[in-house]
Amino acid sequence: MIIAPTVEQLAWQRAQVGVFFHFGVNTFTDREWGDGSESPEVFDPAELDAAQWAQAAVDVGARYVVLTAKHHDGFCLWPTATTDHSVASSPWRGGRGDVVEEVLTACRAAGLEVGLYLSPWDRHDPRYADPEAYDRLYLAQLTELCTRYGQLFELWFDGAGSEGRRYAWDRYMDTARGLQPQAMIFNLGRPTIRWVGNEDGLAADPMRYQVRLDELTENEHRLDPPDTELYLPPECDVSIRPGWFHHAQEEPKATDHLLDIHDRSVGLGANLLLNLPPDRRGLVPENDLAAIGDYRAALAARRPVDGRLTRTGDHRAELALDQPADRVVLAEELGAGQRVTGVQVVDAEHPERVLATAGSVGVSRTLALTGASEVRTLRIDWEGEDADLTAATGLRG
């Protein structure tokens, strides 16, 4: 049986690109994973400018952001009532600041949807040793985040460090669903989206949205049986730098690398979540901004080619282009589930000349065309019961 997505899942998929902001005490201790012993006194981003973060996300082409409200070190970026290990105990803003509030407000003002990451693993709080006490703590933190900061687009649950640990996922999900019913649930509990399976930003080809849970990792942290089949589109998380948190000695990825990541995530029909780690000043660094600019300029150089798409059969269409294209971007109708199981693009005048093939289309599929330098009319054939293409656009450059 083919499973249909929800309206919220489709809206999330059509967003295509998000930005991850990893920020916290690790930014100041030069670590990736804090051990929970860090003093809140180290946290003092004197120049924090959330509007600059939001503009960086806009510049990279994102439509949503996800902020690490609490990473594994247990330090909370909002003034929580659950622990003194938070911004309220830091010198930043005289202990009266709220990073979550500032970032989410700025991002919404920039037209972005907003999401939050809340690590289940907590290396600071002594209550973690008592599962029942910690479940109460985590539920209280989740409730604060779901009630103080408006509508959320995504709630990000990280399984790192939690191997063998049993959390009250049923209560976590009841709270998340009850307070933020429209939010995507990332990967754990009762997920509505899934981790792609690596931190390189690379999706599988062909791209499948409908999967069985036993095909995925971390099933000990999911509530449904392993043989449950669900519509779970993937999110490809990757950092613009080698690390997730800012480290002064690291440099951002080169333009060609970022383009390859884009083509192997968004280009395959997955969402890309690109991490932009702010530095100790509380700013996205200048060289990261330059890398973003070069990457977006390279993408913009792939200019759309004017064309007309005409249906010529149940599973066939022709795209007449005003000039030859190097790539074609396809989209399928997903309201009744993912149905295209194969697609082929040929020269309409010489159909024996195959220009591209793929095993999936999904929300958006970019295909590089081989030997199409003189081709102005493309014939597109696809397979799949009740499958339908909704768009085809040529790109040149």
Contacts in CASP RR format, 6 or more apart in sequence:
PFRMAT RR
TARGET T0000
AUTHOR 0000-0000-0000
METHOD contacts of the structure
MODEL  1
MIIAPTVEQLAWQRAQVGVFFHFGVNTFTDREWGDGSESPEVFDPAELDA
AQWAQAAVDVGARYVVLTAKHHDGFCLWPTATTDHSVASSPWRGGRGDVV
EEVLTACRAAGLEVGLYLSPWDRHDPRYADPEAYDRLYLAQLTELCTRYG
QLFELWFDGAGSEGRRYAWDRYMDTARGLQPQAMIFNLGRPTIRWVGNED
GLAADPMRYQVRLDELTENEHRLDPPDTELYLPPECDVSIRPGWFHHAQE
EPKATDHLLDIHDRSVGLGANLLLNLPPDRRGLVPENDLAAIGDYRAALA
ARRPVDGRLTRTGDHRAELALDQPADRVVLAEELGAGQRVTGVQVVDAEH
PERVLATAGSVGVSRTLALTGASEVRTLRIDWEGEDADLTAATGLRG
1 229 0 8 1.000
2 210 0 8 1.000
2 336 0 8 1.000
2 337 0 8 1.000
2 338 0 8 1.000
2 339 0 8 1.000
3 210 0 8 1.000
3 229 0 8 1.000
3 230 0 8 1.000
3 231 0 8 1.000
3 337 0 8 1.000
4 231 0 8 1.000
4 335 0 8 1.000
4 336 0 8 1.000
4 337 0 8 1.000
5 13 0 8 1.000
5 209 0 8 1.000
5 231 0 8 1.000
5 233 0 8 1.000
5 334 0 8 1.000
5 335 0 8 1.000
5 337 0 8 1.000
6 192 0 8 1.000
8 182 0 8 1.000
8 183 0 8 1.000
8 184 0 8 1.000
8 192 0 8 1.000
9 184 0 8 1.000
9 192 0 8 1.000
9 193 0 8 1.000
9 231 0 8 1.000
9 233 0 8 1.000
10 334 0 8 1.000
10 335 0 8 1.000
10 363 0 8 1.000
12 64 0 8 1.000
12 153 0 8 1.000
12 154 0 8 1.000
12 184 0 8 1.000
12 192 0 8 1.000
12 193 0 8 1.000
12 233 0 8 1.000
12 271 0 8 1.000
13 233 0 8 1.000
13 269 0 8 1.000
13 271 0 8 1.000
13 334 0 8 1.000
13 363 0 8 1.000
14 363 0 8 1.000
15 63 0 8 1.000
15 64 0 8 1.000
15 113 0 8 1.000
15 153 0 8 1.000
15 271 0 8 1.000
16 63 0 8 1.000
16 266 0 8 1.000
16 271 0 8 1.000
16 272 0 8 1.000
16 363 0 8 1.000
16 364 0 8 1.000
17 60 0 8 1.000
17 61 0 8 1.000
17 62 0 8 1.000
17 63 0 8 1.000
17 266 0 8 1.000
17 271 0 8 1.000
17 272 0 8 1.000
17 273 0 8 1.000
17 274 0 8 1.000
18 57 0 8 1.000
18 60 0 8 1.000
18 62 0 8 1.000
18 63 0 8 1.000
18 64 0 8 1.000
18 65 0 8 1.000
18 66 0 8 1.000
18 271 0 8 1.000
18 272 0 8 1.000
18 273 0 8 1.000
18 274 0 8 1.000
19 56 0 8 1.000
19 57 0 8 1.000
19 60 0 8 1.000
19 62 0 8 1.000
19 64 0 8 1.000
19 65 0 8 1.000
19 66 0 8 1.000
19 273 0 8 1.000
19 274 0 8 1.000
19 275 0 8 1.000
19 276 0 8 1.000
20 65 0 8 1.000
20 66 0 8 1.000
20 68 0 8 1.000
20 117 0 8 1.000
20 237 0 8 1.000
20 239 0 8 1.000
20 244 0 8 1.000
20 273 0 8 1.000
20 274 0 8 1.000
20 275 0 8 1.000
20 276 0 8 1.000
21 53 0 8 1.000
21 65 0 8 1.000
21 66 0 8 1.000
21 67 0 8 1.000
21 68 0 8 1.000
21 103 0 8 1.000
21 275 0 8 1.000
21 276 0 8 1.000
21 277 0 8 1.000
21 278 0 8 1.000
22 68 0 8 1.000
22 71 0 8 1.000
22 239 0 8 1.000
22 244 0 8 1.000
22 245 0 8 1.000
22 246 0 8 1.000
22 275 0 8 1.000
22 277 0 8 1.000
23 45 0 8 1.000
23 67 0 8 1.000
23 68 0 8 1.000
23 77 0 8 1.000
23 99 0 8 1.000
23 245 0 8 1.000
23 277 0 8 1.000
23 278 0 8 1.000
23 282 0 8 1.000
24 43 0 8 1.000
24 68 0 8 1.000
24 71 0 8 1.000
24 73 0 8 1.000
24 75 0 8 1.000
24 77 0 8 1.000
24 99 0 8 1.000
24 245 0 8 1.000
25 34 0 8 1.000
25 38 0 8 1.000
25 40 0 8 1.000
25 42 0 8 1.000
25 43 0 8 1.000
25 73 0 8 1.000
25 75 0 8 1.000
26 32 0 8 1.000
26 33 0 8 1.000
26 34 0 8 1.000
26 71 0 8 1.000
26 73 0 8 1.000
26 245 0 8 1.000
27 43 0 8 1.000
27 45 0 8 1.000
27 245 0 8 1.000
27 246 0 8 1.000
27 277 0 8 1.000
27 278 0 8 1.000
27 279 0 8 1.000
27 280 0 8 1.000
27 282 0 8 1.000
28 38 0 8 1.000
28 42 0 8 1.000
28 43 0 8 1.000
28 44 0 8 1.000
28 280 0 8 1.000
29 38 0 8 1.000
29 42 0 8 1.000
30 247 0 8 1.000
30 248 0 8 1.000
31 245 0 8 1.000
32 243 0 8 1.000
32 244 0 8 1.000
32 245 0 8 1.000
33 71 0 8 1.000
33 72 0 8 1.000
33 73 0 8 1.000
33 123 0 8 1.000
34 71 0 8 1.000
34 72 0 8 1.000
34 73 0 8 1.000
34 123 0 8 1.000
35 73 0 8 1.000
35 123 0 8 1.000
36 73 0 8 1.000
36 74 0 8 1.000
36 75 0 8 1.000
36 85 0 8 1.000
36 123 0 8 1.000
36 124 0 8 1.000
37 124 0 8 1.000
38 73 0 8 1.000
38 75 0 8 1.000
38 124 0 8 1.000
40 75 0 8 1.000
40 84 0 8 1.000
40 85 0 8 1.000
40 86 0 8 1.000
40 87 0 8 1.000
40 89 0 8 1.000
40 90 0 8 1.000
41 89 0 8 1.000
41 90 0 8 1.000
41 91 0 8 1.000
42 90 0 8 1.000
43 75 0 8 1.000
43 87 0 8 1.000
43 90 0 8 1.000
43 91 0 8 1.000
43 92 0 8 1.000
44 90 0 8 1.000
44 91 0 8 1.000
44 92 0 8 1.000
45 92 0 8 1.000
45 278 0 8 1.000
45 280 0 8 1.000
45 281 0 8 1.000
45 282 0 8 1.000
46 92 0 8 1.000
46 281 0 8 1.000
46 282 0 8 1.000
47 281 0 8 1.000
47 282 0 8 1.000
47 283 0 8 1.000
48 92 0 8 1.000
48 99 0 8 1.000
48 102 0 8 1.000
48 278 0 8 1.000
48 281 0 8 1.000
48 282 0 8 1.000
48 283 0 8 1.000
49 282 0 8 1.000
49 283 0 8 1.000
50 99 0 8 1.000
50 102 0 8 1.000
50 103 0 8 1.000
50 105 0 8 1.000
50 106 0 8 1.000
50 107 0 8 1.000
51 106 0 8 1.000
51 109 0 8 1.000
51 110 0 8 1.000
52 283 0 8 1.000
52 284 0 8 1.000
53 65 0 8 1.000
53 103 0 8 1.000
53 106 0 8 1.000
53 107 0 8 1.000
53 276 0 8 1.000
53 278 0 8 1.000
53 283 0 8 1.000
53 284 0 8 1.000
54 65 0 8 1.000
54 103 0 8 1.000
54 106 0 8 1.000
54 107 0 8 1.000
54 109 0 8 1.000
54 110 0 8 1.000
54 112 0 8 1.000
55 110 0 8 1.000
56 276 0 8 1.000
56 284 0 8 1.000
56 288 0 8 1.000
56 289 0 8 1.000
56 292 0 8 1.000
57 65 0 8 1.000
57 107 0 8 1.000
57 110 0 8 1.000
57 112 0 8 1.000
57 276 0 8 1.000
58 110 0 8 1.000
58 111 0 8 1.000
58 112 0 8 1.000
59 289 0 8 1.000
59 292 0 8 1.000
59 293 0 8 1.000
59 296 0 8 1.000
60 274 0 8 1.000
60 276 0 8 1.000
60 292 0 8 1.000
60 295 0 8 1.000
60 296 0 8 1.000
61 296 0 8 1.000
62 112 0 8 1.000
62 274 0 8 1.000
63 112 0 8 1.000
63 113 0 8 1.000
64 112 0 8 1.000
64 113 0 8 1.000
64 114 0 8 1.000
64 115 0 8 1.000
64 153 0 8 1.000
64 154 0 8 1.000
65 103 0 8 1.000
65 107 0 8 1.000
65 112 0 8 1.000
65 113 0 8 1.000
65 114 0 8 1.000
65 115 0 8 1.000
66 114 0 8 1.000
66 115 0 8 1.000
66 116 0 8 1.000
66 117 0 8 1.000
66 154 0 8 1.000
66 156 0 8 1.000
66 273 0 8 1.000
67 77 0 8 1.000
67 99 0 8 1.000
67 100 0 8 1.000
67 103 0 8 1.000
67 104 0 8 1.000
67 114 0 8 1.000
67 115 0 8 1.000
67 116 0 8 1.000
67 117 0 8 1.000
68 77 0 8 1.000
68 117 0 8 1.000
68 119 0 8 1.000
69 76 0 8 1.000
69 77 0 8 1.000
69 78 0 8 1.000
69 100 0 8 1.000
69 116 0 8 1.000
69 117 0 8 1.000
69 118 0 8 1.000
69 145 0 8 1.000
70 76 0 8 1.000
70 77 0 8 1.000
70 117 0 8 1.000
70 118 0 8 1.000
70 119 0 8 1.000
70 122 0 8 1.000
70 141 0 8 1.000
71 117 0 8 1.000
71 119 0 8 1.000
72 119 0 8 1.000
72 121 0 8 1.000
72 122 0 8 1.000
72 123 0 8 1.000
72 158 0 8 1.000
72 160 0 8 1.000
72 161 0 8 1.000
73 123 0 8 1.000
73 124 0 8 1.000
74 83 0 8 1.000
74 85 0 8 1.000
74 119 0 8 1.000
74 122 0 8 1.000
74 123 0 8 1.000
74 124 0 8 1.000
74 125 0 8 1.000
75 85 0 8 1.000
75 86 0 8 1.000
75 124 0 8 1.000
76 82 0 8 1.000
76 83 0 8 1.000
76 85 0 8 1.000
76 86 0 8 1.000
76 87 0 8 1.000
76 141 0 8 1.000
77 86 0 8 1.000
77 87 0 8 1.000
77 98 0 8 1.000
77 99 0 8 1.000
77 100 0 8 1.000
78 86 0 8 1.000
78 87 0 8 1.000
78 98 0 8 1.000
78 99 0 8 1.000
78 100 0 8 1.000
78 101 0 8 1.000
78 144 0 8 1.000
78 145 0 8 1.000
78 148 0 8 1.000
79 86 0 8 1.000
79 87 0 8 1.000
79 88 0 8 1.000
79 95 0 8 1.000
79 96 0 8 1.000
79 97 0 8 1.000
79 98 0 8 1.000
80 86 0 8 1.000
80 88 0 8 1.000
80 140 0 8 1.000
80 141 0 8 1.000
80 144 0 8 1.000
81 140 0 8 1.000
81 144 0 8 1.000
82 137 0 8 1.000
82 140 0 8 1.000
82 141 0 8 1.000
82 144 0 8 1.000
83 124 0 8 1.000
83 125 0 8 1.000
83 137 0 8 1.000
85 124 0 8 1.000
85 125 0 8 1.000
87 93 0 8 1.000
87 95 0 8 1.000
87 97 0 8 1.000
87 98 0 8 1.000
87 99 0 8 1.000
88 95 0 8 1.000
88 96 0 8 1.000
88 97 0 8 1.000
89 95 0 8 1.000
100 116 0 8 1.000
100 145 0 8 1.000
100 148 0 8 1.000
100 149 0 8 1.000
101 148 0 8 1.000
101 149 0 8 1.000
103 114 0 8 1.000
104 114 0 8 1.000
104 115 0 8 1.000
104 149 0 8 1.000
104 150 0 8 1.000
107 114 0 8 1.000
108 114 0 8 1.000
113 153 0 8 1.000
113 154 0 8 1.000
114 149 0 8 1.000
114 152 0 8 1.000
114 153 0 8 1.000
115 152 0 8 1.000
115 153 0 8 1.000
115 154 0 8 1.000
115 155 0 8 1.000
115 156 0 8 1.000
115 183 0 8 1.000
116 145 0 8 1.000
116 149 0 8 1.000
116 152 0 8 1.000
116 154 0 8 1.000
116 155 0 8 1.000
116 156 0 8 1.000
117 156 0 8 1.000
117 158 0 8 1.000
118 138 0 8 1.000
118 141 0 8 1.000
118 142 0 8 1.000
118 145 0 8 1.000
118 155 0 8 1.000
118 156 0 8 1.000
118 157 0 8 1.000
119 158 0 8 1.000
119 160 0 8 1.000
120 138 0 8 1.000
120 157 0 8 1.000
120 158 0 8 1.000
120 159 0 8 1.000
120 162 0 8 1.000
120 165 0 8 1.000
120 167 0 8 1.000
120 188 0 8 1.000
120 221 0 8 1.000
121 128 0 8 1.000
121 158 0 8 1.000
121 159 0 8 1.000
121 160 0 8 1.000
121 161 0 8 1.000
121 162 0 8 1.000
121 165 0 8 1.000
122 128 0 8 1.000
122 134 0 8 1.000
122 137 0 8 1.000
122 138 0 8 1.000
125 134 0 8 1.000
125 137 0 8 1.000
127 133 0 8 1.000
127 134 0 8 1.000
127 137 0 8 1.000
128 134 0 8 1.000
131 165 0 8 1.000
131 166 0 8 1.000
131 167 0 8 1.000
131 168 0 8 1.000
135 167 0 8 1.000
135 168 0 8 1.000
135 171 0 8 1.000
138 167 0 8 1.000
138 168 0 8 1.000
138 172 0 8 1.000
139 168 0 8 1.000
139 171 0 8 1.000
139 172 0 8 1.000
139 175 0 8 1.000
142 172 0 8 1.000
142 175 0 8 1.000
142 176 0 8 1.000
143 175 0 8 1.000
143 179 0 8 1.000
145 152 0 8 1.000
146 152 0 8 1.000
146 155 0 8 1.000
146 175 0 8 1.000
146 176 0 8 1.000
146 179 0 8 1.000
146 180 0 8 1.000
147 179 0 8 1.000
151 180 0 8 1.000
151 182 0 8 1.000
151 183 0 8 1.000
152 180 0 8 1.000
152 182 0 8 1.000
152 183 0 8 1.000
153 182 0 8 1.000
153 183 0 8 1.000
153 184 0 8 1.000
154 183 0 8 1.000
154 184 0 8 1.000
154 186 0 8 1.000
154 193 0 8 1.000
155 176 0 8 1.000
155 180 0 8 1.000
155 183 0 8 1.000
155 184 0 8 1.000
155 185 0 8 1.000
155 186 0 8 1.000
156 186 0 8 1.000
156 187 0 8 1.000
157 172 0 8 1.000
157 185 0 8 1.000
157 186 0 8 1.000
157 187 0 8 1.000
157 188 0 8 1.000
157 189 0 8 1.000
157 221 0 8 1.000
158 188 0 8 1.000
159 187 0 8 1.000
159 188 0 8 1.000
159 218 0 8 1.000
159 221 0 8 1.000
162 221 0 8 1.000
163 220 0 8 1.000
164 220 0 8 1.000
166 220 0 8 1.000
167 221 0 8 1.000
169 188 0 8 1.000
169 189 0 8 1.000
169 190 0 8 1.000
169 221 0 8 1.000
169 222 0 8 1.000
169 223 0 8 1.000
170 223 0 8 1.000
172 189 0 8 1.000
173 185 0 8 1.000
173 189 0 8 1.000
173 190 0 8 1.000
173 223 0 8 1.000
176 183 0 8 1.000
176 185 0 8 1.000
177 185 0 8 1.000
177 190 0 8 1.000
184 192 0 8 1.000
184 193 0 8 1.000
185 191 0 8 1.000
185 192 0 8 1.000
185 193 0 8 1.000
186 193 0 8 1.000
186 194 0 8 1.000
186 195 0 8 1.000
186 235 0 8 1.000
187 193 0 8 1.000
187 194 0 8 1.000
187 195 0 8 1.000
187 218 0 8 1.000
188 218 0 8 1.000
188 221 0 8 1.000
188 222 0 8 1.000
189 221 0 8 1.000
189 222 0 8 1.000
189 223 0 8 1.000
190 222 0 8 1.000
190 223 0 8 1.000
190 224 0 8 1.000
191 222 0 8 1.000
191 230 0 8 1.000
191 232 0 8 1.000
192 232 0 8 1.000
193 232 0 8 1.000
193 233 0 8 1.000
193 234 0 8 1.000
193 235 0 8 1.000
193 271 0 8 1.000
194 211 0 8 1.000
194 216 0 8 1.000
194 232 0 8 1.000
194 233 0 8 1.000
194 234 0 8 1.000
194 235 0 8 1.000
195 216 0 8 1.000
195 217 0 8 1.000
195 218 0 8 1.000
195 234 0 8 1.000
195 235 0 8 1.000
195 237 0 8 1.000
196 202 0 8 1.000
196 203 0 8 1.000
196 204 0 8 1.000
196 234 0 8 1.000
196 235 0 8 1.000
196 236 0 8 1.000
196 237 0 8 1.000
196 265 0 8 1.000
196 270 0 8 1.000
197 216 0 8 1.000
197 217 0 8 1.000
197 234 0 8 1.000
199 237 0 8 1.000
199 238 0 8 1.000
199 239 0 8 1.000
200 238 0 8 1.000
200 261 0 8 1.000
201 236 0 8 1.000
201 237 0 8 1.000
201 238 0 8 1.000
201 261 0 8 1.000
201 264 0 8 1.000
201 265 0 8 1.000
201 272 0 8 1.000
202 236 0 8 1.000
202 238 0 8 1.000
202 261 0 8 1.000
202 264 0 8 1.000
202 265 0 8 1.000
203 234 0 8 1.000
203 236 0 8 1.000
203 264 0 8 1.000
203 265 0 8 1.000
203 268 0 8 1.000
203 269 0 8 1.000
203 270 0 8 1.000
204 234 0 8 1.000
204 268 0 8 1.000
205 264 0 8 1.000
205 268 0 8 1.000
205 358 0 8 1.000
205 359 0 8 1.000
205 360 0 8 1.000
206 342 0 8 1.000
206 358 0 8 1.000
206 359 0 8 1.000
206 360 0 8 1.000
207 234 0 8 1.000
207 268 0 8 1.000
207 269 0 8 1.000
207 270 0 8 1.000
207 360 0 8 1.000
207 362 0 8 1.000
207 365 0 8 1.000
208 338 0 8 1.000
208 360 0 8 1.000
209 231 0 8 1.000
209 232 0 8 1.000
209 233 0 8 1.000
209 234 0 8 1.000
209 334 0 8 1.000
209 337 0 8 1.000
209 338 0 8 1.000
209 362 0 8 1.000
210 229 0 8 1.000
210 230 0 8 1.000
210 231 0 8 1.000
210 232 0 8 1.000
210 337 0 8 1.000
210 338 0 8 1.000
211 229 0 8 1.000
211 230 0 8 1.000
211 232 0 8 1.000
212 226 0 8 1.000
212 227 0 8 1.000
212 228 0 8 1.000
212 229 0 8 1.000
212 230 0 8 1.000
213 219 0 8 1.000
213 222 0 8 1.000
213 224 0 8 1.000
213 225 0 8 1.000
213 226 0 8 1.000
213 227 0 8 1.000
213 228 0 8 1.000
213 229 0 8 1.000
213 230 0 8 1.000
214 226 0 8 1.000
214 227 0 8 1.000
219 226 0 8 1.000
224 230 0 8 1.000
231 337 0 8 1.000
231 338 0 8 1.000
233 269 0 8 1.000
233 270 0 8 1.000
233 271 0 8 1.000
233 363 0 8 1.000
234 270 0 8 1.000
234 271 0 8 1.000
235 270 0 8 1.000
235 271 0 8 1.000
235 272 0 8 1.000
235 273 0 8 1.000
236 261 0 8 1.000
236 265 0 8 1.000
236 270 0 8 1.000
236 271 0 8 1.000
236 272 0 8 1.000
236 273 0 8 1.000
237 273 0 8 1.000
237 275 0 8 1.000
238 261 0 8 1.000
238 265 0 8 1.000
238 272 0 8 1.000
238 273 0 8 1.000
238 274 0 8 1.000
238 275 0 8 1.000
239 274 0 8 1.000
239 275 0 8 1.000
239 277 0 8 1.000
240 252 0 8 1.000
240 253 0 8 1.000
240 258 0 8 1.000
240 274 0 8 1.000
240 275 0 8 1.000
240 276 0 8 1.000
240 277 0 8 1.000
240 288 0 8 1.000
240 291 0 8 1.000
240 292 0 8 1.000
241 247 0 8 1.000
241 250 0 8 1.000
241 251 0 8 1.000
241 252 0 8 1.000
241 253 0 8 1.000
241 275 0 8 1.000
241 277 0 8 1.000
241 288 0 8 1.000
242 250 0 8 1.000
243 250 0 8 1.000
243 277 0 8 1.000
244 275 0 8 1.000
244 277 0 8 1.000
245 277 0 8 1.000
246 277 0 8 1.000
246 278 0 8 1.000
246 279 0 8 1.000
246 280 0 8 1.000
246 285 0 8 1.000
248 279 0 8 1.000
251 287 0 8 1.000
252 287 0 8 1.000
252 288 0 8 1.000
252 290 0 8 1.000
252 291 0 8 1.000
253 261 0 8 1.000
253 291 0 8 1.000
254 291 0 8 1.000
255 291 0 8 1.000
255 294 0 8 1.000
255 295 0 8 1.000
255 298 0 8 1.000
258 291 0 8 1.000
258 295 0 8 1.000
258 298 0 8 1.000
259 295 0 8 1.000
259 298 0 8 1.000
259 299 0 8 1.000
261 272 0 8 1.000
261 274 0 8 1.000
262 272 0 8 1.000
262 295 0 8 1.000
262 299 0 8 1.000
263 366 0 8 1.000
265 271 0 8 1.000
265 272 0 8 1.000
266 272 0 8 1.000
266 364 0 8 1.000
266 366 0 8 1.000
267 364 0 8 1.000
267 365 0 8 1.000
267 366 0 8 1.000
268 360 0 8 1.000
268 365 0 8 1.000
268 366 0 8 1.000
269 360 0 8 1.000
269 362 0 8 1.000
269 363 0 8 1.000
269 364 0 8 1.000
269 365 0 8 1.000
276 284 0 8 1.000
276 288 0 8 1.000
276 292 0 8 1.000
277 284 0 8 1.000
278 284 0 8 1.000
278 285 0 8 1.000
279 285 0 8 1.000
301 397 0 8 1.000
302 326 0 8 1.000
302 327 0 8 1.000
302 395 0 8 1.000
302 396 0 8 1.000
302 397 0 8 1.000
303 395 0 8 1.000
303 396 0 8 1.000
303 397 0 8 1.000
304 393 0 8 1.000
304 394 0 8 1.000
304 395 0 8 1.000
305 321 0 8 1.000
305 322 0 8 1.000
305 323 0 8 1.000
305 324 0 8 1.000
305 325 0 8 1.000
305 393 0 8 1.000
305 394 0 8 1.000
305 395 0 8 1.000
305 396 0 8 1.000
306 321 0 8 1.000
306 322 0 8 1.000
307 319 0 8 1.000
307 320 0 8 1.000
307 321 0 8 1.000
307 322 0 8 1.000
307 393 0 8 1.000
307 394 0 8 1.000
308 319 0 8 1.000
308 320 0 8 1.000
309 317 0 8 1.000
309 318 0 8 1.000
309 319 0 8 1.000
309 391 0 8 1.000
309 392 0 8 1.000
310 317 0 8 1.000
310 318 0 8 1.000
310 319 0 8 1.000
310 320 0 8 1.000
311 317 0 8 1.000
312 318 0 8 1.000
312 379 0 8 1.000
315 381 0 8 1.000
315 382 0 8 1.000
315 383 0 8 1.000
315 384 0 8 1.000
315 387 0 8 1.000
316 379 0 8 1.000
316 380 0 8 1.000
316 381 0 8 1.000
316 382 0 8 1.000
317 379 0 8 1.000
317 380 0 8 1.000
317 389 0 8 1.000
317 392 0 8 1.000
318 348 0 8 1.000
318 377 0 8 1.000
318 378 0 8 1.000
318 379 0 8 1.000
318 380 0 8 1.000
319 328 0 8 1.000
319 377 0 8 1.000
319 378 0 8 1.000
319 380 0 8 1.000
319 392 0 8 1.000
319 394 0 8 1.000
320 376 0 8 1.000
320 377 0 8 1.000
321 375 0 8 1.000
321 376 0 8 1.000
321 377 0 8 1.000
321 378 0 8 1.000
321 394 0 8 1.000
322 376 0 8 1.000
323 376 0 8 1.000
323 396 0 8 1.000
324 372 0 8 1.000
324 373 0 8 1.000
324 374 0 8 1.000
324 375 0 8 1.000
324 376 0 8 1.000
324 396 0 8 1.000
325 369 0 8 1.000
325 372 0 8 1.000
325 375 0 8 1.000
325 378 0 8 1.000
325 394 0 8 1.000
325 395 0 8 1.000
325 396 0 8 1.000
326 368 0 8 1.000
326 369 0 8 1.000
326 372 0 8 1.000
326 395 0 8 1.000
326 396 0 8 1.000
326 397 0 8 1.000
327 366 0 8 1.000
327 367 0 8 1.000
327 368 0 8 1.000
327 369 0 8 1.000
327 394 0 8 1.000
327 395 0 8 1.000
327 396 0 8 1.000
328 345 0 8 1.000
328 356 0 8 1.000
328 366 0 8 1.000
328 367 0 8 1.000
328 369 0 8 1.000
328 378 0 8 1.000
328 380 0 8 1.000
328 392 0 8 1.000
328 393 0 8 1.000
328 394 0 8 1.000
328 395 0 8 1.000
329 364 0 8 1.000
329 365 0 8 1.000
329 366 0 8 1.000
329 367 0 8 1.000
329 391 0 8 1.000
329 392 0 8 1.000
329 393 0 8 1.000
329 394 0 8 1.000
329 395 0 8 1.000
330 343 0 8 1.000
330 361 0 8 1.000
330 364 0 8 1.000
330 365 0 8 1.000
330 367 0 8 1.000
330 380 0 8 1.000
330 389 0 8 1.000
330 391 0 8 1.000
330 392 0 8 1.000
331 361 0 8 1.000
331 362 0 8 1.000
331 363 0 8 1.000
331 364 0 8 1.000
331 365 0 8 1.000
331 389 0 8 1.000
331 390 0 8 1.000
331 391 0 8 1.000
331 392 0 8 1.000
332 338 0 8 1.000
332 339 0 8 1.000
332 340 0 8 1.000
332 361 0 8 1.000
332 362 0 8 1.000
332 363 0 8 1.000
332 382 0 8 1.000
332 387 0 8 1.000
332 388 0 8 1.000
332 389 0 8 1.000
332 390 0 8 1.000
333 339 0 8 1.000
333 387 0 8 1.000
333 388 0 8 1.000
333 389 0 8 1.000
333 390 0 8 1.000
334 362 0 8 1.000
334 363 0 8 1.000
336 386 0 8 1.000
338 360 0 8 1.000
338 362 0 8 1.000
339 384 0 8 1.000
339 385 0 8 1.000
339 386 0 8 1.000
339 387 0 8 1.000
339 388 0 8 1.000
340 359 0 8 1.000
340 360 0 8 1.000
340 361 0 8 1.000
340 362 0 8 1.000
340 382 0 8 1.000
340 383 0 8 1.000
340 384 0 8 1.000
340 387 0 8 1.000
340 389 0 8 1.000
341 359 0 8 1.000
341 360 0 8 1.000
341 383 0 8 1.000
341 384 0 8 1.000
341 387 0 8 1.000
342 357 0 8 1.000
342 358 0 8 1.000
342 359 0 8 1.000
342 360 0 8 1.000
342 361 0 8 1.000
342 382 0 8 1.000
342 383 0 8 1.000
342 384 0 8 1.000
343 357 0 8 1.000
343 358 0 8 1.000
343 359 0 8 1.000
343 360 0 8 1.000
343 361 0 8 1.000
343 365 0 8 1.000
343 367 0 8 1.000
343 380 0 8 1.000
343 381 0 8 1.000
343 382 0 8 1.000
343 383 0 8 1.000
343 389 0 8 1.000
344 354 0 8 1.000
344 356 0 8 1.000
344 357 0 8 1.000
344 380 0 8 1.000
344 381 0 8 1.000
344 382 0 8 1.000
345 354 0 8 1.000
345 355 0 8 1.000
345 356 0 8 1.000
345 357 0 8 1.000
345 367 0 8 1.000
345 369 0 8 1.000
345 378 0 8 1.000
345 379 0 8 1.000
345 380 0 8 1.000
346 352 0 8 1.000
346 353 0 8 1.000
346 354 0 8 1.000
346 355 0 8 1.000
346 378 0 8 1.000
346 379 0 8 1.000
346 381 0 8 1.000
347 353 0 8 1.000
347 355 0 8 1.000
347 372 0 8 1.000
347 375 0 8 1.000
347 377 0 8 1.000
347 378 0 8 1.000
347 379 0 8 1.000
348 375 0 8 1.000
348 377 0 8 1.000
348 378 0 8 1.000
348 379 0 8 1.000
349 375 0 8 1.000
349 377 0 8 1.000
351 379 0 8 1.000
353 371 0 8 1.000
353 375 0 8 1.000
355 369 0 8 1.000
355 370 0 8 1.000
355 371 0 8 1.000
355 372 0 8 1.000
355 375 0 8 1.000
355 378 0 8 1.000
356 367 0 8 1.000
356 368 0 8 1.000
356 369 0 8 1.000
356 370 0 8 1.000
358 365 0 8 1.000
358 367 0 8 1.000
361 382 0 8 1.000
361 389 0 8 1.000
366 395 0 8 1.000
369 375 0 8 1.000
369 378 0 8 1.000
372 378 0 8 1.000
378 392 0 8 1.000
380 389 0 8 1.000
380 392 0 8 1.000
382 389 0 8 1.000
END
